[in-house]
Amino acid sequence: MDARSRKRALELAAEMIAEGNPALSASAIFENLMTRERLGSTGLGEGIAIPHCRVNGASPAAALLRLAGPVDFNSIDDAPVDLLFVLVVPTEETQAHLTTLATLARVFQSDANRQALRAQNSDRALYDTFLQLVAATNA
């Protein structure tokens, strides 16, 4: 995906998530993601970010994005981000939200996992690889 900034990457992710969730608007998702980012960057380091937010009336939804070029995400290590996992959960799903974030952090902490995701050359391959890595992490 081509995004030249953190803001644009989050806008594109919000649009993707809204497409699959007719009860949600892209603007509401984007606004909530930006509100969360203002609390502190969700850039984990090593080129990874996990932007996330809670939205009233949402069903759990996510988007995994590999950017065409890395963007500044104000990450903890100051490295630009090229892989984002964007997560939207219902406001009341606190435990599921935290459990999902913990799983994602375990997947992305592995250099081998990050390399495997970056090596994929199609949306389907990226998705399938990600699912395999999550299953292996949870095994």
OpenMM code with the backbone's topology and positions (N, CA, C; nanometers):
from openmm import Vec3, app, unit

residues = "MET ASP ALA ARG SER ARG LYS ARG ALA LEU GLU LEU ALA ALA GLU MET ILE ALA GLU GLY ASN PRO ALA LEU SER ALA SER ALA ILE PHE GLU ASN LEU MET THR ARG GLU ARG LEU GLY SER THR GLY LEU GLY GLU GLY ILE ALA ILE PRO HIS CYS ARG VAL ASN GLY ALA SER PRO ALA ALA ALA LEU LEU ARG LEU ALA GLY PRO VAL ASP PHE ASN SER ILE ASP ASP ALA PRO VAL ASP LEU LEU PHE VAL LEU VAL VAL PRO THR GLU GLU THR GLN ALA HIS LEU THR THR LEU ALA THR LEU ALA ARG VAL PHE GLN SER ASP ALA ASN ARG GLN ALA LEU ARG ALA GLN ASN SER ASP ARG ALA LEU TYR ASP THR PHE LEU GLN LEU VAL ALA ALA THR ASN ALA".split()
positions = [
    Vec3(0.0847, -0.1160, 0.0000),
    Vec3(0.0000, 0.0000, 0.0000),
    Vec3(0.0899, 0.1231, 0.0000),
    Vec3(0.0517, 0.2217, -0.0758),
    Vec3(0.1314, 0.3433, -0.0865),
    Vec3(0.0746, 0.4497, 0.0070),
    Vec3(0.1517, 0.4840, 0.1080),
    Vec3(0.1153, 0.5902, 0.2020),
    Vec3(0.2427, 0.6652, 0.2348),
    Vec3(0.2379, 0.7941, 0.2284),
    Vec3(0.3579, 0.8745, 0.2494),
    Vec3(0.3702, 0.9285, 0.3920),
    Vec3(0.2699, 0.8980, 0.4757),
    Vec3(0.2718, 0.9490, 0.6127),
    Vec3(0.1917, 0.8561, 0.7030),
    Vec3(0.2121, 0.8725, 0.8334),
    Vec3(0.1354, 0.7948, 0.9310),
    Vec3(-0.0129, 0.8250, 0.9144),
    Vec3(-0.0454, 0.9519, 0.8991),
    Vec3(-0.1859, 0.9912, 0.8838),
    Vec3(-0.2495, 0.9212, 0.7644),
    Vec3(-0.1810, 0.9216, 0.6505),
    Vec3(-0.2374, 0.8593, 0.5305),
    Vec3(-0.2492, 0.7079, 0.5480),
    Vec3(-0.1513, 0.6457, 0.6116),
    Vec3(-0.1593, 0.5016, 0.6359),
    Vec3(-0.2809, 0.4682, 0.7212),
    Vec3(-0.3075, 0.5498, 0.8227),
    Vec3(-0.4231, 0.5259, 0.9088),
    Vec3(-0.5540, 0.5539, 0.8351),
    Vec3(-0.5550, 0.6539, 0.7484),
    Vec3(-0.6749, 0.6804, 0.6673),
    Vec3(-0.7063, 0.5607, 0.5781),
    Vec3(-0.6048, 0.5081, 0.5115),
    Vec3(-0.6255, 0.3928, 0.4231),
    Vec3(-0.6724, 0.2706, 0.5015),
    Vec3(-0.6128, 0.2477, 0.6172),
    Vec3(-0.6540, 0.1344, 0.7005),
    Vec3(-0.7983, 0.1514, 0.7456),
    Vec3(-0.8353, 0.2716, 0.7858),
    Vec3(-0.9732, 0.2976, 0.8290),
    Vec3(-1.0716, 0.2710, 0.7153),
    Vec3(-1.0348, 0.3101, 0.5947),
    Vec3(-1.1209, 0.2850, 0.4787),
    Vec3(-1.1361, 0.1356, 0.4545),
    Vec3(-1.0262, 0.0614, 0.4638),
    Vec3(-1.0319, -0.0836, 0.4430),
    Vec3(-1.1219, -0.1502, 0.5470),
    Vec3(-1.1062, -0.1109, 0.6719),
    Vec3(-1.1854, -0.1720, 0.7790),
    Vec3(-1.3325, -0.1365, 0.7636),
    Vec3(-1.3621, -0.0119, 0.7271),
    Vec3(-1.5013, 0.0313, 0.7105),
    Vec3(-1.5695, -0.0423, 0.5956),
    Vec3(-1.4944, -0.0757, 0.4907),
    Vec3(-1.5521, -0.1502, 0.3782),
    Vec3(-1.6133, -0.2812, 0.4240),
    Vec3(-1.5508, -0.3461, 0.5204),
    Vec3(-1.6001, -0.4742, 0.5698),
    Vec3(-1.6940, -0.4633, 0.6881),
    Vec3(-1.7204, -0.3412, 0.7330),
    Vec3(-1.8070, -0.3171, 0.8487),
    Vec3(-1.9012, -0.2014, 0.8192),
    Vec3(-2.0132, -0.2296, 0.7521),
    Vec3(-2.1027, -0.1227, 0.7086),
    Vec3(-2.1580, -0.0364, 0.8231),
    Vec3(-2.1577, -0.0881, 0.9447),
    Vec3(-2.2097, -0.0100, 1.0578),
    Vec3(-2.1107, 0.0981, 1.1024),
    Vec3(-1.9875, 0.0922, 1.0523),
    Vec3(-1.8849, 0.1879, 1.0914),
    Vec3(-1.8460, 0.2771, 0.9746),
    Vec3(-1.8118, 0.3999, 1.0080),
    Vec3(-1.7631, 0.4895, 0.9033),
    Vec3(-1.6110, 0.4975, 0.9103),
    Vec3(-1.5506, 0.5143, 0.7951),
    Vec3(-1.4053, 0.5283, 0.7899),
    Vec3(-1.3603, 0.6485, 0.8717),
    Vec3(-1.4375, 0.7552, 0.8680),
    Vec3(-1.3981, 0.8753, 0.9424),
    Vec3(-1.4004, 0.8516, 1.0927),
    Vec3(-1.4964, 0.7749, 1.1425),
    Vec3(-1.5022, 0.7450, 1.2863),
    Vec3(-1.3846, 0.6575, 1.3277),
    Vec3(-1.3525, 0.5597, 1.2456),
    Vec3(-1.2388, 0.4728, 1.2761),
    Vec3(-1.1108, 0.5556, 1.2751),
    Vec3(-1.0920, 0.6352, 1.1709),
    Vec3(-0.9715, 0.7180, 1.1594),
    Vec3(-0.9589, 0.8130, 1.2786),
    Vec3(-1.0671, 0.8766, 1.3150),
    Vec3(-1.0643, 0.9702, 1.4288),
    Vec3(-1.0226, 0.8994, 1.5570),
    Vec3(-1.0757, 0.7802, 1.5807),
    Vec3(-1.0397, 0.7045, 1.7002),
    Vec3(-0.8942, 0.6574, 1.6962),
    Vec3(-0.8471, 0.6179, 1.5793),
    Vec3(-0.7064, 0.5785, 1.5665),
    Vec3(-0.6140, 0.6966, 1.5944),
    Vec3(-0.6488, 0.8118, 1.5403),
    Vec3(-0.5656, 0.9303, 1.5624),
    Vec3(-0.5688, 0.9740, 1.7091),
    Vec3(-0.6846, 0.9623, 1.7730),
    Vec3(-0.6939, 0.9949, 1.9155),
    Vec3(-0.6008, 0.9051, 1.9947),
    Vec3(-0.5977, 0.7769, 1.9617),
    Vec3(-0.5082, 0.6828, 2.0298),
    Vec3(-0.3620, 0.7180, 2.0036),
    Vec3(-0.3288, 0.7531, 1.8803),
    Vec3(-0.1900, 0.7888, 1.8472),
    Vec3(-0.1441, 0.9127, 1.9235),
    Vec3(-0.2352, 1.0049, 1.9493),
    Vec3(-0.1986, 1.1253, 2.0243),
    Vec3(-0.1618, 1.0926, 2.1693),
    Vec3(-0.2099, 0.9808, 2.2204),
    Vec3(-0.1737, 0.9375, 2.3559),
    Vec3(-0.0305, 0.8841, 2.3601),
    Vec3(0.0183, 0.8390, 2.2485),
    Vec3(0.1525, 0.7813, 2.2366),
    Vec3(0.1564, 0.6941, 2.1137),
    Vec3(0.2676, 0.6974, 2.0460),
    Vec3(0.2792, 0.6214, 1.9230),
    Vec3(0.2605, 0.4719, 1.9473),
    Vec3(0.1968, 0.4074, 1.8514),
    Vec3(0.1806, 0.2624, 1.8553),
    Vec3(0.2912, 0.1933, 1.7751),
    Vec3(0.3941, 0.2704, 1.7385),
    Vec3(0.5103, 0.2134, 1.6718),
    Vec3(0.5950, 0.1364, 1.7712),
    Vec3(0.6061, 0.0061, 1.7507),
    Vec3(0.6779, -0.0814, 1.8443),
    Vec3(0.8279, -0.0799, 1.8251),
    Vec3(0.8712, -0.0401, 1.7082),
    Vec3(1.0115, -0.0516, 1.6715),
    Vec3(1.0284, -0.1585, 1.5664),
    Vec3(1.1487, -0.1654, 1.5083),
    Vec3(1.1811, -0.2650, 1.4052),
    Vec3(1.0883, -0.2546, 1.2844),
    Vec3(1.0310, -0.1352, 1.2594),
    Vec3(0.9452, -0.1153, 1.1434),
    Vec3(0.8019, -0.1616, 1.1598),
    Vec3(0.7610, -0.1866, 1.2847),
    Vec3(0.6274, -0.2403, 1.3134),
    Vec3(0.5450, -0.1391, 1.3928),
    Vec3(0.4164, -0.1278, 1.3589),
    Vec3(0.3219, -0.0489, 1.4386),
    Vec3(0.1926, -0.1278, 1.4517),
    Vec3(0.1300, -0.1119, 1.5676),
    Vec3(-0.0002, -0.1751, 1.5910),
    Vec3(-0.0991, -0.0664, 1.6339),
    Vec3(-0.1437, 0.0160, 1.5394),
    Vec3(-0.2451, 0.1153, 1.5727),
    Vec3(-0.3734, 0.0434, 1.6137),
    Vec3(-0.4349, 0.0899, 1.7189),
    Vec3(-0.5551, 0.0236, 1.7676),
    Vec3(-0.6457, 0.1236, 1.8377),
    Vec3(-0.7748, 0.0889, 1.8415),
    Vec3(-0.8709, 0.1742, 1.9107),
    Vec3(-0.9964, 0.0938, 1.9409),
    Vec3(-1.0741, 0.1505, 2.0290),
    Vec3(-1.2056, 0.0955, 2.0609),
    Vec3(-1.3100, 0.1898, 2.0024),
    Vec3(-1.4135, 0.1313, 1.9438),
    Vec3(-1.5183, 0.2100, 1.8797),
    Vec3(-1.6534, 0.1550, 1.9234),
    Vec3(-1.7405, 0.2428, 1.9702),
    Vec3(-1.8757, 0.2015, 2.0079),
    Vec3(-1.9462, 0.1387, 1.8886),
    Vec3(-2.0081, 0.0241, 1.9112),
    Vec3(-2.0850, -0.0426, 1.8077),
    Vec3(-2.0026, -0.1202, 1.7071),
    Vec3(-1.8738, -0.1262, 1.7269),
    Vec3(-1.7876, -0.1977, 1.6324),
    Vec3(-1.7913, -0.3471, 1.6573),
    Vec3(-1.7695, -0.4220, 1.5532),
    Vec3(-1.7350, -0.5628, 1.5654),
    Vec3(-1.5830, -0.5659, 1.5556),
    Vec3(-1.5186, -0.6639, 1.6172),
    Vec3(-1.3733, -0.6699, 1.6037),
    Vec3(-1.3340, -0.6749, 1.4557),
    Vec3(-1.2388, -0.5924, 1.4196),
    Vec3(-1.1948, -0.5869, 1.2804),
    Vec3(-1.0479, -0.5466, 1.2777),
    Vec3(-0.9814, -0.5869, 1.1704),
    Vec3(-0.8393, -0.5560, 1.1605),
    Vec3(-0.7973, -0.5464, 1.0151),
    Vec3(-0.6818, -0.4842, 0.9960),
    Vec3(-0.6196, -0.4781, 0.8646),
    Vec3(-0.4687, -0.4912, 0.8833),
    Vec3(-0.4078, -0.5761, 0.8034),
    Vec3(-0.2630, -0.5911, 0.8027),
    Vec3(-0.2127, -0.5227, 0.6764),
    Vec3(-0.1243, -0.4249, 0.6942),
    Vec3(-0.0760, -0.3470, 0.5806),
    Vec3(0.0755, -0.3546, 0.5699),
    Vec3(0.1235, -0.3737, 0.4509),
    Vec3(0.2654, -0.3576, 0.4233),
    Vec3(0.2757, -0.2364, 0.3315),
    Vec3(0.3471, -0.1361, 0.3766),
    Vec3(0.3576, -0.0113, 0.3024),
    Vec3(0.4629, -0.0219, 0.1926),
    Vec3(0.4391, 0.0485, 0.0838),
    Vec3(0.5330, 0.0496, -0.0287),
    Vec3(0.6672, 0.1078, 0.0140),
    Vec3(0.6621, 0.2034, 0.1042),
    Vec3(0.7827, 0.2622, 0.1599),
    Vec3(0.7577, 0.2951, 0.3053),
    Vec3(0.8600, 0.2860, 0.3894),
    Vec3(0.8393, 0.3119, 0.5318),
    Vec3(0.8041, 0.4583, 0.5600),
    Vec3(0.7258, 0.4794, 0.6664),
    Vec3(0.6856, 0.6140, 0.7072),
    Vec3(0.7219, 0.6358, 0.8535),
    Vec3(0.7415, 0.7604, 0.8881),
    Vec3(0.7707, 0.7963, 1.0265),
    Vec3(0.6468, 0.7705, 1.1111),
    Vec3(0.6632, 0.6967, 1.2175),
    Vec3(0.5521, 0.6645, 1.3070),
    Vec3(0.5838, 0.7057, 1.4497),
    Vec3(0.6923, 0.7814, 1.4651),
    Vec3(0.7358, 0.8230, 1.5979),
    Vec3(0.7566, 0.7001, 1.6879),
    Vec3(0.8141, 0.5963, 1.6293),
    Vec3(0.8355, 0.4697, 1.7003),
    Vec3(0.9393, 0.4845, 1.8097),
    Vec3(0.9357, 0.3926, 1.9011),
    Vec3(1.0253, 0.3948, 2.0163),
    Vec3(1.1726, 0.3932, 1.9755),
    Vec3(1.2048, 0.3277, 1.8619),
    Vec3(1.3436, 0.3211, 1.8158),
    Vec3(1.3724, 0.4206, 1.7027),
    Vec3(1.2762, 0.5071, 1.6738),
    Vec3(1.2862, 0.6070, 1.5666),
    Vec3(1.2961, 0.5468, 1.4272),
    Vec3(1.2806, 0.4172, 1.4137),
    Vec3(1.2825, 0.3528, 1.2821),
    Vec3(1.1481, 0.3751, 1.2135),
    Vec3(1.1490, 0.4018, 1.0828),
    Vec3(1.0228, 0.4158, 1.0112),
    Vec3(0.9497, 0.2820, 1.0037),
    Vec3(0.8199, 0.2882, 0.9828),
    Vec3(0.7324, 0.1709, 0.9862),
    Vec3(0.6916, 0.1308, 0.8446),
    Vec3(0.6981, 0.0011, 0.8173),
    Vec3(0.6479, -0.0498, 0.6900),
    Vec3(0.5443, -0.1608, 0.7075),
    Vec3(0.5292, -0.2119, 0.8297),
    Vec3(0.4262, -0.3124, 0.8581),
    Vec3(0.3355, -0.2610, 0.9693),
    Vec3(0.2055, -0.2598, 0.9402),
    Vec3(0.1075, -0.2152, 1.0385),
    Vec3(-0.0001, -0.3217, 1.0546),
    Vec3(-0.0366, -0.3465, 1.1773),
    Vec3(-0.1542, -0.4271, 1.2057),
    Vec3(-0.2500, -0.3335, 1.2768),
    Vec3(-0.3594, -0.2986, 1.2109),
    Vec3(-0.4551, -0.2020, 1.2641),
    Vec3(-0.5733, -0.2791, 1.3216),
    Vec3(-0.6045, -0.2513, 1.4473),
    Vec3(-0.7066, -0.3259, 1.5206),
    Vec3(-0.8150, -0.2318, 1.5720),
    Vec3(-0.9401, -0.2694, 1.5463),
    Vec3(-1.0565, -0.1966, 1.5973),
    Vec3(-1.1418, -0.2969, 1.6734),
    Vec3(-1.1751, -0.2637, 1.7963),
    Vec3(-1.2570, -0.3520, 1.8791),
    Vec3(-1.3715, -0.2733, 1.9419),
    Vec3(-1.4774, -0.3425, 1.9825),
    Vec3(-1.5866, -0.2745, 2.0532),
    Vec3(-1.5365, -0.2159, 2.1851),
    Vec3(-1.5953, -0.1089, 2.2259),
    Vec3(-1.5556, -0.0396, 2.3479),
    Vec3(-1.5537, -0.1327, 2.4688),
    Vec3(-1.6501, -0.2219, 2.4773),
    Vec3(-1.6631, -0.3072, 2.5953),
    Vec3(-1.5717, -0.4299, 2.5945),
    Vec3(-1.4966, -0.4518, 2.4903),
    Vec3(-1.4125, -0.5722, 2.4779),
    Vec3(-1.2706, -0.5503, 2.5298),
    Vec3(-1.2555, -0.5048, 2.6503),
    Vec3(-1.1241, -0.4721, 2.7050),
    Vec3(-1.0315, -0.5927, 2.7089),
    Vec3(-1.0760, -0.7047, 2.7613),
    Vec3(-0.9887, -0.8214, 2.7746),
    Vec3(-0.9478, -0.8769, 2.6389),
    Vec3(-1.0421, -0.8882, 2.5473),
    Vec3(-1.0091, -0.9381, 2.4133),
    Vec3(-0.9100, -0.8449, 2.3444),
    Vec3(-0.9268, -0.7168, 2.3655),
    Vec3(-0.8367, -0.6158, 2.3082),
    Vec3(-0.6944, -0.6379, 2.3592),
    Vec3(-0.6800, -0.6518, 2.4906),
    Vec3(-0.5475, -0.6708, 2.5500),
    Vec3(-0.4849, -0.8038, 2.5105),
    Vec3(-0.5648, -0.9085, 2.5047),
    Vec3(-0.5153, -1.0401, 2.4649),
    Vec3(-0.4657, -1.0376, 2.3201),
    Vec3(-0.5409, -0.9733, 2.2336),
    Vec3(-0.5015, -0.9630, 2.0931),
    Vec3(-0.3727, -0.8832, 2.0785),
    Vec3(-0.3623, -0.7709, 2.1494),
    Vec3(-0.2397, -0.6905, 2.1428),
    Vec3(-0.1183, -0.7702, 2.1904),
    Vec3(-0.1357, -0.8500, 2.2946),
    Vec3(-0.0253, -0.9321, 2.3454),
    Vec3(0.0178, -1.0360, 2.2420),
    Vec3(-0.0772, -1.0994, 2.1758),
    Vec3(-0.0450, -1.1971, 2.0720),
    Vec3(0.0297, -1.1301, 1.9577),
    Vec3(-0.0189, -1.0140, 1.9156),
    Vec3(0.0467, -0.9418, 1.8064),
    Vec3(0.1898, -0.9047, 1.8428),
    Vec3(0.2092, -0.8589, 1.9645),
    Vec3(0.3437, -0.8214, 2.0089),
    Vec3(0.4372, -0.9426, 2.0035),
    Vec3(0.3877, -1.0602, 2.0433),
    Vec3(0.4705, -1.1816, 2.0375),
    Vec3(0.5054, -1.2177, 1.8928),
    Vec3(0.4087, -1.2054, 1.8028),
    Vec3(0.4354, -1.2368, 1.6616),
    Vec3(0.5413, -1.1425, 1.6061),
    Vec3(0.5253, -1.0135, 1.6316),
    Vec3(0.6123, -0.9135, 1.5699),
    Vec3(0.7474, -0.8979, 1.6387),
    Vec3(0.7653, -0.9543, 1.7566),
    Vec3(0.8959, -0.9401, 1.8238),
    Vec3(1.0027, -1.0269, 1.7592),
    Vec3(0.9622, -1.1264, 1.6839),
    Vec3(1.0564, -1.2171, 1.6192),
    Vec3(1.1068, -1.1598, 1.4869),
    Vec3(1.2389, -1.1498, 1.4748),
    Vec3(1.2985, -1.1025, 1.3500),
    Vec3(1.2617, -1.1948, 1.2345),
    Vec3(1.2616, -1.3250, 1.2593),
    Vec3(1.2262, -1.4207, 1.1541),
    Vec3(1.0834, -1.3987, 1.1061),
    Vec3(0.9923, -1.3703, 1.1982),
    Vec3(0.8533, -1.3437, 1.1601),
    Vec3(0.8433, -1.2164, 1.0768),
    Vec3(0.9119, -1.1122, 1.1201),
    Vec3(0.9087, -0.9860, 1.0451),
    Vec3(0.9638, -1.0070, 0.9044),
    Vec3(1.0737, -1.0806, 0.8951),
    Vec3(1.1321, -1.1078, 0.7628),
    Vec3(1.0365, -1.1887, 0.6755),
    Vec3(0.9706, -1.2864, 0.7350),
    Vec3(0.8761, -1.3684, 0.6587),
    Vec3(0.7613, -1.2838, 0.6039),
    Vec3(0.7112, -1.1930, 0.6837),
    Vec3(0.6018, -1.1063, 0.6377),
    Vec3(0.6495, -1.0115, 0.5273),
    Vec3(0.7668, -0.9561, 0.5451),
    Vec3(0.8191, -0.8619, 0.4446),
    Vec3(0.8542, -0.9312, 0.3128),
    Vec3(0.8769, -1.0600, 0.3160),
    Vec3(0.9149, -1.1342, 0.1949),
    Vec3(0.7948, -1.1659, 0.1054),
    Vec3(0.6752, -1.1487, 0.1534),
    Vec3(0.5567, -1.1852, 0.0755),
    Vec3(0.5306, -1.0819, -0.0336),
    Vec3(0.4842, -1.1301, -0.1494),
    Vec3(0.4649, -1.0397, -0.2616),
    Vec3(0.3200, -1.0263, -0.3074),
    Vec3(0.2269, -1.0722, -0.2245),
    Vec3(0.0851, -1.0531, -0.2567),
    Vec3(0.0070, -1.0403, -0.1264),
    Vec3(-0.1101, -0.9807, -0.1379),
    Vec3(-0.1963, -0.9666, -0.0201),
    Vec3(-0.2278, -1.1027, 0.0399),
    Vec3(-0.2599, -1.1988, -0.0461),
    Vec3(-0.2981, -1.3321, 0.0012),
    Vec3(-0.1826, -1.4010, 0.0724),
    Vec3(-0.0632, -1.3898, 0.0159),
    Vec3(0.0543, -1.4519, 0.0774),
    Vec3(0.0854, -1.3863, 0.2117),
    Vec3(0.0717, -1.2547, 0.2192),
    Vec3(0.0936, -1.1834, 0.3450),
    Vec3(-0.0054, -1.2312, 0.4505),
    Vec3(-0.1320, -1.2392, 0.4115),
    Vec3(-0.2381, -1.2840, 0.5031),
    Vec3(-0.2133, -1.4274, 0.5502),
    Vec3(-0.1867, -1.5176, 0.4552),
    Vec3(-0.1648, -1.6581, 0.4913),
    Vec3(-0.0437, -1.6745, 0.5826),
    Vec3(0.0624, -1.6028, 0.5513),
    Vec3(0.1830, -1.6102, 0.6341),
    Vec3(0.1549, -1.5583, 0.7747),
    Vec3(0.0832, -1.4484, 0.7820),
    Vec3(0.0489, -1.3922, 0.9133),
    Vec3(-0.0318, -1.4936, 0.9956),
    Vec3(-0.1326, -1.5565, 0.9353),
    Vec3(-0.2126, -1.6557, 1.0080),
    Vec3(-0.1272, -1.7722, 1.0568),
    Vec3(-0.0329, -1.8171, 0.9748),
    Vec3(0.0568, -1.9255, 1.0147),
    Vec3(0.1432, -1.8825, 1.1337),
    Vec3(0.1922, -1.7597, 1.1315),
    Vec3(0.2761, -1.7111, 1.2397),
    Vec3(0.1965, -1.6968, 1.3689),
    Vec3(0.0726, -1.6511, 1.3594),
    Vec3(-0.0113, -1.6390, 1.4797),
    Vec3(-0.0372, -1.7783, 1.5368),
    Vec3(-0.0704, -1.8743, 1.4506),
    Vec3(-0.0961, -2.0104, 1.4981),
    Vec3(0.0276, -2.0684, 1.5649),
    Vec3(0.1441, -2.0467, 1.5063),
    Vec3(0.2676, -2.0990, 1.5652),
    Vec3(0.2983, -2.0304, 1.6977),
    Vec3(0.2693, -1.9018, 1.7077),
    Vec3(0.2928, -1.8269, 1.8304),
    Vec3(0.2008, -1.8731, 1.9417),
    Vec3(0.0788, -1.9088, 1.9062),
    Vec3(-0.0200, -1.9506, 2.0070),
    Vec3(-0.0120, -2.0990, 2.0391),
    Vec3(0.0706, -2.1736, 1.9661),
    Vec3(0.0792, -2.3192, 1.9881),
    Vec3(0.1518, -2.3518, 2.1175),
] * unit.nanometer
topology = app.Topology()
chain = topology.addChain("A")
for resn in residues:
    res = topology.addResidue(resn, chain)
    for name in ("N", "CA", "C"):
        topology.addAtom(name, app.Element.getBySymbol(name[0]), res)
